[in-house]
């Protein structure tokens, strides 16, 4: 298949998928994901830091 045809088909399919998904602008989406991931990591860190020490962990 000619590279130009392959690229055109890829771009057309990508546009169809974006339309079906109702994609928001990438910058806002990336920022929201980064914020959510950051807070999740903070929560996990706090849970690990405040975990009670068990007898199995001491030995």
N, C-alpha and C positions, 0 to 999 in steps of 0.2 A: 504494500500500500504506500502511496506517495506520502511523504511527511506532511505536506500542507493539508492534504485531505484528512489525515489522522488528527492533526491539530484542530482543524475545523470541526470534526465530529466530537472531539473531546470538549471543546468550548461550548458547543451546542448542548451536549449532555449536561455539562456543569451548570449551564444557565437553567436548564429544565429542573435540575435537582434543587438549585437555589430558590426557584419559584415555588416548587412544591413544599419546601421546608419553611418558607417565609423567613429567610435569614435576615437578622438585624445587621446593622453595620458591624464589621469585624472589631473595630476599636472598642466599642461599648461592650460587646460580647466578651472580648478578651479581658477587659478591665473587671467585669463582674465575676468572671471565672477566677481570675487572680485573687480578687478580694475574698471570695468564698473559700478558695483553697488555703489562703493565708489564715483565715480564722479557724478553719478545720485543723490546721497544723498547730495553732496556738492551743486549741482545746485538747488535742491529743497530748501535747507537751505537758499541759497542766495536769491531766489525768495521770500521766506517768510520774510526774514529780510528786503527786500527793497520794500515790498508791501505797496502801499499808504494807509493811514488810511482813512476809510470811516466814514460817519456820523453815520451809524448803529453800527460800532465797538466802537465808542466813548461812546455811551449811554449805 
